[in-house]
Amino acid sequence: MNIDKARAASNLLRKAWDAGAVIDELPADLRPTTRAEGYAIQAVLDESMGPLYGWKIAATSVAGQKHINVDGPLAGRIFRSRTVADGGIVPFGANRMAVAEAEFAFRMGRDLPPRATPYSVDEVLDAVASVHVGIEVPDSRYSDFTKVGAAQLIADNACAHYFLAAEATGADWRALDLAAHPVIGRV
């Protein structure tokens, strides 16, 4: 996908995002067919949304992947303009996904540069400076996000919308089994 097509696709998604509107899917001539093309569109979105706050990973479980009909996790960007301070209010508006997801957010203390071999869990954990609790409020710019596939969802920034993060936890998080840690939400 060339940069002009990636920019045109990104602009359509950004306009829908800004207007709180949806599209059925990207036009055929702008539609990504691979994950790489989806990430190319997402990278152009990065140019128009302002400073980057962090990264998210969607569909990390098999159940999450089945829910949105994808074959694996999807990475997306969290933009500073879409973060809400602890205790703040998220403008819910026309959010179609209608979920809030409790998250553990990790602030990295050092970079893990790309390399040929995957990093081990211990190597990644050693690079983490702090853990924060967070709430992600995802949404999609597609009218039916379960039908468009991974490449278009990646272009749609992996359904990123709003993110709330608290201060770092004071607990010894390295001693916790985060996968089994109970989470309680109250409204």
HUHU-V759104 format. One record per helix or strand of 2 or more residues. SS is the DSSP state (H for helix, E for strand). FROM is the first residue (numbers start at 1). TO is the last residue. If there is no record, write none. Layout:
# HUHU-V759104
SS & FROM & TO
SS & FROM & TO
This chain:
# HUHU-V759104
H & 3 & 19
H & 35 & 48
E & 52 & 58
H & 62 & 68
E & 74 & 79
H & 80 & 82
E & 83 & 85
E & 101 & 108
H & 121 & 127
E & 128 & 137
H & 150 & 155
H & 157 & 159
E & 162 & 168
H & 173 & 175
H & 178 & 180
